[in-house]
Amino acid sequence: MTMSYLEHARHDNGVIELRCLGPSKFSGFFDDLDALWDAAQSVSESHNIFTTLNRPEDRLKATNRLATGIRCSRDADMALITR
């Protein structure tokens, strides 16, 4: 993941979901690229990380932090799904 990728994703989607799977599961919605980058870097050694590719509905607000126990987005949460 590069900052350029994140800049394009935020431009296209507004909000980016970051998911982290490993010994534990974290997720978060970000519109602050620096916060997203820092969050990804903090778990990149111990977790598999990935972002959503589709634009979420406006009701999914950015918290700009990772948390456990929050529901990850589903297809129904996406405003547009690119196939």
PyMOL Python script that loads the backbone (N, CA, C, O; Angstrom):
from pymol import cmd

cmd.read_pdbstr("""\
ATOM      1  N   MET A   1       0.863  -1.162   0.000  1.00  0.00           N
ATOM      2  CA  MET A   1       0.000   0.000   0.000  1.00  0.00           C
ATOM      3  C   MET A   1       0.909   1.225   0.000  1.00  0.00           C
ATOM      4  O   MET A   1       1.865   1.309   0.771  1.00  0.00           O
ATOM      5  N   THR A   2       0.594   2.167  -0.876  1.00  0.00           N
ATOM      6  CA  THR A   2       1.362   3.401  -0.944  1.00  0.00           C
ATOM      7  C   THR A   2       0.449   4.591  -0.662  1.00  0.00           C
ATOM      8  O   THR A   2      -0.775   4.487  -0.747  1.00  0.00           O
ATOM      9  N   MET A   3       1.059   5.710  -0.330  1.00  0.00           N
ATOM     10  CA  MET A   3       0.265   6.912  -0.091  1.00  0.00           C
ATOM     11  C   MET A   3      -0.457   7.330  -1.369  1.00  0.00           C
ATOM     12  O   MET A   3      -1.570   7.852  -1.300  1.00  0.00           O
ATOM     13  N   SER A   4       0.149   7.113  -2.521  1.00  0.00           N
ATOM     14  CA  SER A   4      -0.499   7.436  -3.789  1.00  0.00           C
ATOM     15  C   SER A   4      -1.790   6.626  -3.966  1.00  0.00           C
ATOM     16  O   SER A   4      -2.818   7.167  -4.372  1.00  0.00           O
ATOM     17  N   TYR A   5      -1.724   5.328  -3.660  1.00  0.00           N
ATOM     18  CA  TYR A   5      -2.918   4.482  -3.726  1.00  0.00           C
ATOM     19  C   TYR A   5      -4.005   5.036  -2.804  1.00  0.00           C
ATOM     20  O   TYR A   5      -5.168   5.142  -3.194  1.00  0.00           O
ATOM     21  N   LEU A   6      -3.613   5.387  -1.575  1.00  0.00           N
ATOM     22  CA  LEU A   6      -4.587   5.898  -0.611  1.00  0.00           C
ATOM     23  C   LEU A   6      -5.189   7.221  -1.065  1.00  0.00           C
ATOM     24  O   LEU A   6      -6.384   7.453  -0.878  1.00  0.00           O
ATOM     25  N   GLU A   7      -4.387   8.079  -1.650  1.00  0.00           N
ATOM     26  CA  GLU A   7      -4.895   9.358  -2.154  1.00  0.00           C
ATOM     27  C   GLU A   7      -5.934   9.134  -3.249  1.00  0.00           C
ATOM     28  O   GLU A   7      -6.970   9.798  -3.265  1.00  0.00           O
ATOM     29  N   HIS A   8      -5.662   8.205  -4.160  1.00  0.00           N
ATOM     30  CA  HIS A   8      -6.626   7.900  -5.223  1.00  0.00           C
ATOM     31  C   HIS A   8      -7.896   7.281  -4.642  1.00  0.00           C
ATOM     32  O   HIS A   8      -9.002   7.633  -5.054  1.00  0.00           O
ATOM     33  N   ALA A   9      -7.747   6.377  -3.705  1.00  0.00           N
ATOM     34  CA  ALA A   9      -8.915   5.725  -3.101  1.00  0.00           C
ATOM     35  C   ALA A   9      -9.778   6.739  -2.359  1.00  0.00           C
ATOM     36  O   ALA A   9     -11.004   6.699  -2.464  1.00  0.00           O
ATOM     37  N   ARG A  10      -9.158   7.642  -1.615  1.00  0.00           N
ATOM     38  CA  ARG A  10      -9.948   8.653  -0.899  1.00  0.00           C
ATOM     39  C   ARG A  10     -10.624   9.587  -1.882  1.00  0.00           C
ATOM     40  O   ARG A  10     -11.774   9.975  -1.677  1.00  0.00           O
ATOM     41  N   HIS A  11      -9.931   9.953  -2.940  1.00  0.00           N
ATOM     42  CA  HIS A  11     -10.540  10.821  -3.945  1.00  0.00           C
ATOM     43  C   HIS A  11     -11.779  10.157  -4.539  1.00  0.00           C
ATOM     44  O   HIS A  11     -12.810  10.806  -4.714  1.00  0.00           O
ATOM     45  N   ASP A  12     -11.680   8.872  -4.847  1.00  0.00           N
ATOM     46  CA  ASP A  12     -12.795   8.141  -5.448  1.00  0.00           C
ATOM     47  C   ASP A  12     -13.906   7.833  -4.454  1.00  0.00           C
ATOM     48  O   ASP A  12     -15.082   7.860  -4.816  1.00  0.00           O
ATOM     49  N   ASN A  13     -13.550   7.542  -3.209  1.00  0.00           N
ATOM     50  CA  ASN A  13     -14.519   7.001  -2.253  1.00  0.00           C
ATOM     51  C   ASN A  13     -14.866   7.920  -1.096  1.00  0.00           C
ATOM     52  O   ASN A  13     -15.907   7.731  -0.466  1.00  0.00           O
ATOM     53  N   GLY A  14     -14.045   8.894  -0.796  1.00  0.00           N
ATOM     54  CA  GLY A  14     -14.295   9.772   0.341  1.00  0.00           C
ATOM     55  C   GLY A  14     -13.836   9.164   1.646  1.00  0.00           C
ATOM     56  O   GLY A  14     -13.056   9.772   2.378  1.00  0.00           O
ATOM     57  N   VAL A  15     -14.311   7.974   1.942  1.00  0.00           N
ATOM     58  CA  VAL A  15     -13.964   7.262   3.178  1.00  0.00           C
ATOM     59  C   VAL A  15     -13.411   5.884   2.788  1.00  0.00           C
ATOM     60  O   VAL A  15     -13.943   5.216   1.901  1.00  0.00           O
ATOM     61  N   ILE A  16     -12.346   5.481   3.461  1.00  0.00           N
ATOM     62  CA  ILE A  16     -11.700   4.194   3.196  1.00  0.00           C
ATOM     63  C   ILE A  16     -11.796   3.333   4.442  1.00  0.00           C
ATOM     64  O   ILE A  16     -11.477   3.786   5.541  1.00  0.00           O
ATOM     65  N   GLU A  17     -12.233   2.102   4.274  1.00  0.00           N
ATOM     66  CA  GLU A  17     -12.214   1.161   5.392  1.00  0.00           C
ATOM     67  C   GLU A  17     -10.888   0.400   5.367  1.00  0.00           C
ATOM     68  O   GLU A  17     -10.483  -0.130   4.332  1.00  0.00           O
ATOM     69  N   LEU A  18     -10.229   0.353   6.505  1.00  0.00           N
ATOM     70  CA  LEU A  18      -9.012  -0.433   6.668  1.00  0.00           C
ATOM     71  C   LEU A  18      -9.353  -1.626   7.551  1.00  0.00           C
ATOM     72  O   LEU A  18      -9.869  -1.462   8.656  1.00  0.00           O
ATOM     73  N   ARG A  19      -9.065  -2.822   7.060  1.00  0.00           N
ATOM     74  CA  ARG A  19      -9.277  -4.044   7.842  1.00  0.00           C
ATOM     75  C   ARG A  19      -7.935  -4.692   8.119  1.00  0.00           C
ATOM     76  O   ARG A  19      -7.053  -4.713   7.261  1.00  0.00           O
ATOM     77  N   CYS A  20      -7.792  -5.214   9.310  1.00  0.00           N
ATOM     78  CA  CYS A  20      -6.549  -5.846   9.747  1.00  0.00           C
ATOM     79  C   CYS A  20      -6.903  -7.202  10.338  1.00  0.00           C
ATOM     80  O   CYS A  20      -7.627  -7.286  11.331  1.00  0.00           O
ATOM     81  N   LEU A  21      -6.388  -8.261   9.723  1.00  0.00           N
ATOM     82  CA  LEU A  21      -6.670  -9.615  10.176  1.00  0.00           C
ATOM     83  C   LEU A  21      -5.373 -10.282  10.591  1.00  0.00           C
ATOM     84  O   LEU A  21      -4.384 -10.241   9.859  1.00  0.00           O
ATOM     85  N   GLY A  22      -5.377 -10.882  11.740  1.00  0.00           N
ATOM     86  CA  GLY A  22      -4.193 -11.561  12.264  1.00  0.00           C
ATOM     87  C   GLY A  22      -4.540 -12.200  13.585  1.00  0.00           C
ATOM     88  O   GLY A  22      -5.589 -12.831  13.717  1.00  0.00           O
ATOM     89  N   PRO A  23      -3.669 -12.045  14.565  1.00  0.00           N
ATOM     90  CA  PRO A  23      -3.971 -12.598  15.886  1.00  0.00           C
ATOM     91  C   PRO A  23      -5.248 -11.999  16.469  1.00  0.00           C
ATOM     92  O   PRO A  23      -5.924 -12.624  17.287  1.00  0.00           O
ATOM     93  N   SER A  24      -5.567 -10.789  16.040  1.00  0.00           N
ATOM     94  CA  SER A  24      -6.818 -10.133  16.409  1.00  0.00           C
ATOM     95  C   SER A  24      -7.358  -9.450  15.156  1.00  0.00           C
ATOM     96  O   SER A  24      -6.671  -9.389  14.136  1.00  0.00           O
ATOM     97  N   LYS A  25      -8.582  -8.940  15.229  1.00  0.00           N
ATOM     98  CA  LYS A  25      -9.208  -8.311  14.073  1.00  0.00           C
ATOM     99  C   LYS A  25      -9.509  -6.858  14.418  1.00  0.00           C
ATOM    100  O   LYS A  25     -10.146  -6.567  15.430  1.00  0.00           O
ATOM    101  N   PHE A  26      -9.045  -5.955  13.568  1.00  0.00           N
ATOM    102  CA  PHE A  26      -9.301  -4.527  13.721  1.00  0.00           C
ATOM    103  C   PHE A  26      -9.932  -4.007  12.446  1.00  0.00           C
ATOM    104  O   PHE A  26      -9.732  -4.570  11.370  1.00  0.00           O
ATOM    105  N   SER A  27     -10.685  -2.945  12.566  1.00  0.00           N
ATOM    106  CA  SER A  27     -11.255  -2.292  11.411  1.00  0.00           C
ATOM    107  C   SER A  27     -11.482  -0.832  11.763  1.00  0.00           C
ATOM    108  O   SER A  27     -11.604  -0.474  12.934  1.00  0.00           O
ATOM    109  N   GLY A  28     -11.535  -0.004  10.747  1.00  0.00           N
ATOM    110  CA  GLY A  28     -11.831   1.404  10.963  1.00  0.00           C
ATOM    111  C   GLY A  28     -12.089   2.099   9.649  1.00  0.00           C
ATOM    112  O   GLY A  28     -11.636   1.656   8.594  1.00  0.00           O
ATOM    113  N   PHE A  29     -12.828   3.200   9.723  1.00  0.00           N
ATOM    114  CA  PHE A  29     -13.126   4.016   8.554  1.00  0.00           C
ATOM    115  C   PHE A  29     -12.340   5.311   8.663  1.00  0.00           C
ATOM    116  O   PHE A  29     -12.334   5.959   9.710  1.00  0.00           O
ATOM    117  N   PHE A  30     -11.675   5.683   7.573  1.00  0.00           N
ATOM    118  CA  PHE A  30     -10.758   6.815   7.581  1.00  0.00           C
ATOM    119  C   PHE A  30     -11.052   7.773   6.436  1.00  0.00           C
ATOM    120  O   PHE A  30     -11.355   7.357   5.318  1.00  0.00           O
ATOM    121  N   ASP A  31     -10.956   9.060   6.737  1.00  0.00           N
ATOM    122  CA  ASP A  31     -10.893  10.084   5.693  1.00  0.00           C
ATOM    123  C   ASP A  31      -9.632  10.924   5.861  1.00  0.00           C
ATOM    124  O   ASP A  31      -9.344  11.790   5.035  1.00  0.00           O
ATOM    125  N   ASP A  32      -8.886  10.669   6.922  1.00  0.00           N
ATOM    126  CA  ASP A  32      -7.603  11.316   7.191  1.00  0.00           C
ATOM    127  C   ASP A  32      -6.500  10.344   6.767  1.00  0.00           C
ATOM    128  O   ASP A  32      -6.284   9.322   7.417  1.00  0.00           O
ATOM    129  N   LEU A  33      -5.808  10.667   5.677  1.00  0.00           N
ATOM    130  CA  LEU A  33      -4.810   9.746   5.133  1.00  0.00           C
ATOM    131  C   LEU A  33      -3.626   9.534   6.073  1.00  0.00           C
ATOM    132  O   LEU A  33      -3.078   8.433   6.127  1.00  0.00           O
ATOM    133  N   ASP A  34      -3.227  10.553   6.802  1.00  0.00           N
ATOM    134  CA  ASP A  34      -2.117  10.378   7.737  1.00  0.00           C
ATOM    135  C   ASP A  34      -2.507   9.414   8.855  1.00  0.00           C
ATOM    136  O   ASP A  34      -1.702   8.573   9.256  1.00  0.00           O
ATOM    137  N   ALA A  35      -3.733   9.530   9.358  1.00  0.00           N
ATOM    138  CA  ALA A  35      -4.206   8.610  10.398  1.00  0.00           C
ATOM    139  C   ALA A  35      -4.312   7.192   9.850  1.00  0.00           C
ATOM    140  O   ALA A  35      -3.972   6.230  10.539  1.00  0.00           O
ATOM    141  N   LEU A  36      -4.782   7.064   8.616  1.00  0.00           N
ATOM    142  CA  LEU A  36      -4.877   5.746   7.973  1.00  0.00           C
ATOM    143  C   LEU A  36      -3.495   5.139   7.794  1.00  0.00           C
ATOM    144  O   LEU A  36      -3.288   3.966   8.107  1.00  0.00           O
ATOM    145  N   TRP A  37      -2.561   5.912   7.304  1.00  0.00           N
ATOM    146  CA  TRP A  37      -1.193   5.435   7.102  1.00  0.00           C
ATOM    147  C   TRP A  37      -0.584   4.983   8.428  1.00  0.00           C
ATOM    148  O   TRP A  37       0.011   3.908   8.507  1.00  0.00           O
ATOM    149  N   ASP A  38      -0.731   5.803   9.467  1.00  0.00           N
ATOM    150  CA  ASP A  38      -0.180   5.452  10.781  1.00  0.00           C
ATOM    151  C   ASP A  38      -0.819   4.179  11.333  1.00  0.00           C
ATOM    152  O   ASP A  38      -0.128   3.331  11.896  1.00  0.00           O
ATOM    153  N   ALA A  39      -2.138   4.044  11.173  1.00  0.00           N
ATOM    154  CA  ALA A  39      -2.835   2.849  11.651  1.00  0.00           C
ATOM    155  C   ALA A  39      -2.352   1.608  10.914  1.00  0.00           C
ATOM    156  O   ALA A  39      -2.107   0.572  11.531  1.00  0.00           O
ATOM    157  N   ALA A  40      -2.218   1.711   9.607  1.00  0.00           N
ATOM    158  CA  ALA A  40      -1.751   0.567   8.811  1.00  0.00           C
ATOM    159  C   ALA A  40      -0.327   0.182   9.206  1.00  0.00           C
ATOM    160  O   ALA A  40      -0.021  -1.002   9.348  1.00  0.00           O
ATOM    161  N   GLN A  41       0.533   1.166   9.383  1.00  0.00           N
ATOM    162  CA  GLN A  41       1.914   0.892   9.760  1.00  0.00           C
ATOM    163  C   GLN A  41       2.000   0.248  11.147  1.00  0.00           C
ATOM    164  O   GLN A  41       2.874  -0.583  11.394  1.00  0.00           O
ATOM    165  N   SER A  42       1.108   0.627  12.034  1.00  0.00           N
ATOM    166  CA  SER A  42       1.172   0.115  13.411  1.00  0.00           C
ATOM    167  C   SER A  42       0.865  -1.374  13.510  1.00  0.00           C
ATOM    168  O   SER A  42       1.265  -2.021  14.478  1.00  0.00           O
ATOM    169  N   VAL A  43       0.162  -1.927  12.526  1.00  0.00           N
ATOM    170  CA  VAL A  43      -0.192  -3.349  12.575  1.00  0.00           C
ATOM    171  C   VAL A  43       0.360  -4.151  11.395  1.00  0.00           C
ATOM    172  O   VAL A  43       0.094  -5.349  11.292  1.00  0.00           O
ATOM    173  N   SER A  44       1.110  -3.524  10.522  1.00  0.00           N
ATOM    174  CA  SER A  44       1.551  -4.201   9.299  1.00  0.00           C
ATOM    175  C   SER A  44       2.503  -5.369   9.550  1.00  0.00           C
ATOM    176  O   SER A  44       2.581  -6.279   8.724  1.00  0.00           O
ATOM    177  N   GLU A  45       3.208  -5.367  10.641  1.00  0.00           N
ATOM    178  CA  GLU A  45       4.137  -6.464  10.947  1.00  0.00           C
ATOM    179  C   GLU A  45       3.409  -7.696  11.486  1.00  0.00           C
ATOM    180  O   GLU A  45       3.892  -8.819  11.338  1.00  0.00           O
ATOM    181  N   SER A  46       2.253  -7.488  12.107  1.00  0.00           N
ATOM    182  CA  SER A  46       1.568  -8.590  12.778  1.00  0.00           C
ATOM    183  C   SER A  46       0.240  -8.985  12.139  1.00  0.00           C
ATOM    184  O   SER A  46      -0.338 -10.005  12.516  1.00  0.00           O
ATOM    185  N   HIS A  47      -0.250  -8.212  11.193  1.00  0.00           N
ATOM    186  CA  HIS A  47      -1.567  -8.458  10.604  1.00  0.00           C
ATOM    187  C   HIS A  47      -1.506  -8.355   9.079  1.00  0.00           C
ATOM    188  O   HIS A  47      -0.635  -7.687   8.524  1.00  0.00           O
ATOM    189  N   ASN A  48      -2.430  -9.016   8.427  1.00  0.00           N
ATOM    190  CA  ASN A  48      -2.688  -8.784   7.011  1.00  0.00           C
ATOM    191  C   ASN A  48      -3.617  -7.583   6.939  1.00  0.00           C
ATOM    192  O   ASN A  48      -4.631  -7.543   7.636  1.00  0.00           O
ATOM    193  N   ILE A  49      -3.288  -6.619   6.115  1.00  0.00           N
ATOM    194  CA  ILE A  49      -4.107  -5.413   6.036  1.00  0.00           C
ATOM    195  C   ILE A  49      -4.618  -5.235   4.614  1.00  0.00           C
ATOM    196  O   ILE A  49      -3.939  -5.569   3.642  1.00  0.00           O
ATOM    197  N   PHE A  50      -5.837  -4.698   4.516  1.00  0.00           N
ATOM    198  CA  PHE A  50      -6.394  -4.389   3.213  1.00  0.00           C
ATOM    199  C   PHE A  50      -7.437  -3.305   3.341  1.00  0.00           C
ATOM    200  O   PHE A  50      -7.941  -3.038   4.432  1.00  0.00           O
ATOM    201  N   THR A  51      -7.757  -2.683   2.229  1.00  0.00           N
ATOM    202  CA  THR A  51      -8.758  -1.625   2.207  1.00  0.00           C
ATOM    203  C   THR A  51      -9.912  -2.045   1.316  1.00  0.00           C
ATOM    204  O   THR A  51      -9.765  -2.909   0.452  1.00  0.00           O
ATOM    205  N   THR A  52     -11.044  -1.432   1.532  1.00  0.00           N
ATOM    206  CA  THR A  52     -12.176  -1.651   0.641  1.00  0.00           C
ATOM    207  C   THR A  52     -11.920  -0.901  -0.663  1.00  0.00           C
ATOM    208  O   THR A  52     -11.218   0.109  -0.676  1.00  0.00           O
ATOM    209  N   LEU A  53     -12.482  -1.390  -1.741  1.00  0.00           N
ATOM    210  CA  LEU A  53     -12.311  -0.764  -3.044  1.00  0.00           C
ATOM    211  C   LEU A  53     -13.508   0.076  -3.453  1.00  0.00           C
ATOM    212  O   LEU A  53     -13.406   0.894  -4.367  1.00  0.00           O
ATOM    213  N   ASN A  54     -14.632  -0.115  -2.794  1.00  0.00           N
ATOM    214  CA  ASN A  54     -15.866   0.552  -3.191  1.00  0.00           C
ATOM    215  C   ASN A  54     -16.215   1.688  -2.234  1.00  0.00           C
ATOM    216  O   ASN A  54     -15.788   1.707  -1.079  1.00  0.00           O
ATOM    217  N   ARG A  55     -16.999   2.629  -2.743  1.00  0.00           N
ATOM    218  CA  ARG A  55     -17.399   3.798  -1.948  1.00  0.00           C
ATOM    219  C   ARG A  55     -18.522   3.414  -0.984  1.00  0.00           C
ATOM    220  O   ARG A  55     -19.576   2.940  -1.408  1.00  0.00           O
ATOM    221  N   PRO A  56     -18.288   3.624   0.332  1.00  0.00           N
ATOM    222  CA  PRO A  56     -19.333   3.306   1.299  1.00  0.00           C
ATOM    223  C   PRO A  56     -20.434   4.368   1.299  1.00  0.00           C
ATOM    224  O   PRO A  56     -20.235   5.501   0.860  1.00  0.00           O
ATOM    225  N   GLU A  57     -21.585   3.969   1.799  1.00  0.00           N
ATOM    226  CA  GLU A  57     -22.693   4.909   1.986  1.00  0.00           C
ATOM    227  C   GLU A  57     -22.245   6.036   2.917  1.00  0.00           C
ATOM    228  O   GLU A  57     -21.349   5.856   3.742  1.00  0.00           O
ATOM    229  N   ASP A  58     -22.879   7.191   2.772  1.00  0.00           N
ATOM    230  CA  ASP A  58     -22.524   8.345   3.592  1.00  0.00           C
ATOM    231  C   ASP A  58     -22.751   8.110   5.084  1.00  0.00           C
ATOM    232  O   ASP A  58     -22.135   8.780   5.913  1.00  0.00           O
ATOM    233  N   ARG A  59     -23.615   7.178   5.433  1.00  0.00           N
ATOM    234  CA  ARG A  59     -23.900   6.924   6.852  1.00  0.00           C
ATOM    235  C   ARG A  59     -22.723   6.276   7.577  1.00  0.00           C
ATOM    236  O   ARG A  59     -22.679   6.288   8.807  1.00  0.00           O
ATOM    237  N   LEU A  60     -21.774   5.712   6.839  1.00  0.00           N
ATOM    238  CA  LEU A  60     -20.583   5.130   7.453  1.00  0.00           C
ATOM    239  C   LEU A  60     -19.563   6.244   7.637  1.00  0.00           C
ATOM    240  O   LEU A  60     -18.852   6.608   6.700  1.00  0.00           O
ATOM    241  N   LYS A  61     -19.496   6.774   8.830  1.00  0.00           N
ATOM    242  CA  LYS A  61     -18.661   7.932   9.121  1.00  0.00           C
ATOM    243  C   LYS A  61     -17.242   7.520   9.493  1.00  0.00           C
ATOM    244  O   LYS A  61     -17.020   6.468  10.093  1.00  0.00           O
ATOM    245  N   ALA A  62     -16.308   8.353   9.133  1.00  0.00           N
ATOM    246  CA  ALA A  62     -14.903   8.122   9.463  1.00  0.00           C
ATOM    247  C   ALA A  62     -14.663   8.420  10.937  1.00  0.00           C
ATOM    248  O   ALA A  62     -15.060   9.467  11.448  1.00  0.00           O
ATOM    249  N   THR A  63     -14.007   7.481  11.608  1.00  0.00           N
ATOM    250  CA  THR A  63     -13.573   7.700  12.992  1.00  0.00           C
ATOM    251  C   THR A  63     -12.069   7.934  13.048  1.00  0.00           C
ATOM    252  O   THR A  63     -11.536   8.408  14.051  1.00  0.00           O
ATOM    253  N   ASN A  64     -11.393   7.591  11.945  1.00  0.00           N
ATOM    254  CA  ASN A  64      -9.945   7.763  11.818  1.00  0.00           C
ATOM    255  C   ASN A  64      -9.159   7.036  12.901  1.00  0.00           C
ATOM    256  O   ASN A  64      -8.145   7.528  13.396  1.00  0.00           O
ATOM    257  N   ARG A  65      -9.649   5.855  13.253  1.00  0.00           N
ATOM    258  CA  ARG A  65      -8.926   4.995  14.199  1.00  0.00           C
ATOM    259  C   ARG A  65      -9.367   3.552  13.993  1.00  0.00           C
ATOM    260  O   ARG A  65     -10.460   3.283  13.495  1.00  0.00           O
ATOM    261  N   LEU A  66      -8.502   2.642  14.384  1.00  0.00           N
ATOM    262  CA  LEU A  66      -8.829   1.215  14.360  1.00  0.00           C
ATOM    263  C   LEU A  66      -9.472   0.837  15.677  1.00  0.00           C
ATOM    264  O   LEU A  66      -9.138   1.394  16.723  1.00  0.00           O
ATOM    265  N   ALA A  67     -10.389  -0.102  15.626  1.00  0.00           N
ATOM    266  CA  ALA A  67     -11.031  -0.600  16.835  1.00  0.00           C
ATOM    267  C   ALA A  67     -11.371  -2.071  16.640  1.00  0.00           C
ATOM    268  O   ALA A  67     -11.483  -2.549  15.511  1.00  0.00           O
ATOM    269  N   THR A  68     -11.532  -2.772  17.738  1.00  0.00           N
ATOM    270  CA  THR A  68     -11.994  -4.155  17.677  1.00  0.00           C
ATOM    271  C   THR A  68     -13.495  -4.156  17.928  1.00  0.00           C
ATOM    272  O   THR A  68     -14.037  -3.235  18.538  1.00  0.00           O
ATOM    273  N   GLY A  69     -14.145  -5.185  17.458  1.00  0.00           N
ATOM    274  CA  GLY A  69     -15.563  -5.366  17.756  1.00  0.00           C
ATOM    275  C   GLY A  69     -16.511  -4.500  16.947  1.00  0.00           C
ATOM    276  O   GLY A  69     -17.714  -4.516  17.208  1.00  0.00           O
ATOM    277  N   ILE A  70     -16.019  -3.748  15.982  1.00  0.00           N
ATOM    278  CA  ILE A  70     -16.945  -2.990  15.146  1.00  0.00           C
ATOM    279  C   ILE A  70     -17.276  -3.811  13.905  1.00  0.00           C
ATOM    280  O   ILE A  70     -16.469  -4.613  13.436  1.00  0.00           O
ATOM    281  N   ARG A  71     -18.453  -3.596  13.399  1.00  0.00           N
ATOM    282  CA  ARG A  71     -18.892  -4.347  12.227  1.00  0.00           C
ATOM    283  C   ARG A  71     -18.189  -3.816  10.986  1.00  0.00           C
ATOM    284  O   ARG A  71     -18.156  -2.611  10.739  1.00  0.00           O
ATOM    285  N   CYS A  72     -17.635  -4.723  10.223  1.00  0.00           N
ATOM    286  CA  CYS A  72     -17.011  -4.353   8.954  1.00  0.00           C
ATOM    287  C   CYS A  72     -18.101  -4.095   7.928  1.00  0.00           C
ATOM    288  O   CYS A  72     -19.232  -4.558   8.079  1.00  0.00           O
ATOM    289  N   SER A  73     -17.760  -3.364   6.896  1.00  0.00           N
ATOM    290  CA  SER A  73     -18.747  -3.057   5.861  1.00  0.00           C
ATOM    291  C   SER A  73     -19.122  -4.313   5.082  1.00  0.00           C
ATOM    292  O   SER A  73     -18.352  -5.269   4.984  1.00  0.00           O
ATOM    293  N   ARG A  74     -20.333  -4.273   4.530  1.00  0.00           N
ATOM    294  CA  ARG A  74     -20.843  -5.345   3.687  1.00  0.00           C
ATOM    295  C   ARG A  74     -21.279  -4.745   2.359  1.00  0.00           C
ATOM    296  O   ARG A  74     -21.291  -3.523   2.209  1.00  0.00           O
ATOM    297  N   ASP A  75     -21.632  -5.570   1.408  1.00  0.00           N
ATOM    298  CA  ASP A  75     -22.094  -5.072   0.114  1.00  0.00           C
ATOM    299  C   ASP A  75     -23.225  -4.070   0.268  1.00  0.00           C
ATOM    300  O   ASP A  75     -23.262  -3.065  -0.442  1.00  0.00           O
ATOM    301  N   ALA A  76     -24.143  -4.329   1.182  1.00  0.00           N
ATOM    302  CA  ALA A  76     -25.286  -3.446   1.390  1.00  0.00           C
ATOM    303  C   ALA A  76     -24.883  -2.068   1.916  1.00  0.00           C
ATOM    304  O   ALA A  76     -25.669  -1.124   1.842  1.00  0.00           O
ATOM    305  N   ASP A  77     -23.672  -1.947   2.445  1.00  0.00           N
ATOM    306  CA  ASP A  77     -23.170  -0.668   2.966  1.00  0.00           C
ATOM    307  C   ASP A  77     -22.487   0.177   1.904  1.00  0.00           C
ATOM    308  O   ASP A  77     -22.045   1.290   2.190  1.00  0.00           O
ATOM    309  N   MET A  78     -22.397  -0.334   0.689  1.00  0.00           N
ATOM    310  CA  MET A  78     -21.676   0.361  -0.356  1.00  0.00           C
ATOM    311  C   MET A  78     -22.636   1.177  -1.228  1.00  0.00           C
ATOM    312  O   MET A  78     -23.693   0.694  -1.633  1.00  0.00           O
ATOM    313  N   ALA A  79     -22.249   2.411  -1.503  1.00  0.00           N
ATOM    314  CA  ALA A  79     -23.044   3.272  -2.379  1.00  0.00           C
ATOM    315  C   ALA A  79     -22.878   2.849  -3.834  1.00  0.00           C
ATOM    316  O   ALA A  79     -23.792   2.987  -4.646  1.00  0.00           O
ATOM    317  N   LEU A  80     -21.697   2.332  -4.144  1.00  0.00           N
ATOM    318  CA  LEU A  80     -21.393   1.911  -5.508  1.00  0.00           C
ATOM    319  C   LEU A  80     -20.446   0.741  -5.443  1.00  0.00           C
ATOM    320  O   LEU A  80     -19.417   0.805  -4.770  1.00  0.00           O
ATOM    321  N   ILE A  81     -20.782  -0.328  -6.134  1.00  0.00           N
ATOM    322  CA  ILE A  81     -19.913  -1.489  -6.192  1.00  0.00           C
ATOM    323  C   ILE A  81     -19.428  -1.635  -7.626  1.00  0.00           C
ATOM    324  O   ILE A  81     -20.221  -1.815  -8.551  1.00  0.00           O
ATOM    325  N   THR A  82     -18.128  -1.556  -7.794  1.00  0.00           N
ATOM    326  CA  THR A  82     -17.529  -1.683  -9.111  1.00  0.00           C
ATOM    327  C   THR A  82     -17.231  -3.133  -9.379  1.00  0.00           C
ATOM    328  O   THR A  82     -16.539  -3.778  -8.592  1.00  0.00           O
ATOM    329  N   ARG A  83     -17.730  -3.652 -10.457  1.00  0.00           N
ATOM    330  CA  ARG A  83     -17.499  -5.062 -10.802  1.00  0.00           C
ATOM    331  C   ARG A  83     -16.697  -5.169 -12.071  1.00  0.00           C
ATOM    332  O   ARG A  83     -16.401  -6.275 -12.523  1.00  0.00           O
TER     333      ARG A  83
END
""", "prot")
cmd.dss("prot")
cmd.show_as("cartoon", "prot")
cmd.util.cbc("prot")
cmd.orient("prot")
